[in-house]
Amino acid sequence: MEAFMDTLTTINQRHAIRNYTGAKPTTEQLKQILTAAESAPVAMGQFERYHLTVIEDPDTLAAINTAAAAAFHGDGGPMLYGAPVFVLVSVDANGGELSNADYSSAAIIAHTMALAATDLGLGTCYIWGAVAGLVQSPDTVAQLQLPAGFVPTCGITLGPTTEQYAPRPVDEHRIGVTQL
């Protein structure tokens, strides 16, 4: 029988990993992460409006890094942190602006994948800035072969890491709470 994650432990131990060994996740690990993405809820159950692009090609990863660096700091730094895999979440803009629900659903998909990656012991990091830079480079976006009308919104890096996940203390008052 397959083991399932202890959700609260995984949530506690999950943190941004920005160091990767260079090895790729196994085919089975990637399949489990993509299955987790398919399990994520999206606004109005409109799953057809979301698309995942799994990027493993080193030249495409480099092009995304270059586009992102040009948009933000221009030094060509590794905004994908040298990860061997980047999973981009895109949303169908329906010819208009994306809504809060669109961005929220994309983020939930990314978060669900990150929790699965954490449970599998893989490194993962949410990627927002590099995606904002990416959308400013139409040539790079075209390389991604997105379905017509889809806009990159967020993503996660994935890969084996030498870092270990471990329990961490959580300040239970760092987010303000009003209870009525």
Protein Blocks (a to p, Z undefined) as FASTA:
>chain_A
ZZdddfklmmmmpccdfbdehiacdfklmmmmmmmmmmpccehhiaklpccdddfbfklm
mmmmmmmmmmmnonopafknopabdcdddddekhpacdfklmmmmmmmmmmmmmmmmmno
pacdddfklmmmmmmmmklmmmnopaehiacfbdcdddddfbdcddddddfklbccddZZ
